[in-house]
Amino acid sequence: MFEDIKITHLDSPAGAMFALAVVNLALMVWLKHGFPREWRLAGWALLDVRRIWQRSADEAPRTGGVIIAHIQGVIALATISFACLDNAIQGFALGAMIVLVRLIAVQVFGRFTLLALLVKESADIDRHLRTWMAGSVSVIAIVLSLRSQLNEDVGCNLLLSAWMVWSLFRFWRVFQTSINRLSRYSFAIVYLCSLEILPTAFIIRLVINSLS
């Protein structure tokens, strides 16, 4: 009689979100030990962005490390999407779209001599900070997946807040890089607004529309 009734346990772990978080943390460990250049650059983006500007050719990351960093960002957005919408597919799609747009922007704007180096460094900073964002989201997701009631109450807000904090920090790093390369605050502000803030605002709008 009650065979088809789904029983919900508030304290049961959210297995899918836990799995996504564990995979992302495993990728971070792999990045650290398997691709030390990418890991070192990620540390510079976080603590000393000037080292990103001054790096030499032999400090360029390997392709495998770059791919892992992109995958981490996609999985992080899938984790947020699962917590907020109970659907990780939308997060995977959004993350893949962000990576694709970033790669296209590098190819398009990199053709302009004035912007070539700035666009490349901005894309690198975005990728490096995405690693730390993914780590933060994964740690929060593991806690939330083990505390289902906490996840129900504030899980979505916590994960979105983590994403927003890292996005704001990325804006700051890109702004610093823009000033360094363009040497004028006005040009730096125009670059930040047109190629960083407006695309992110568009993405946030998509998220809000999905939630509503």
Order of alpha helices (4+ residues) and beta strands (2+ residues): alpha-alpha-alpha-alpha-alpha-alpha-alpha-alpha-alpha
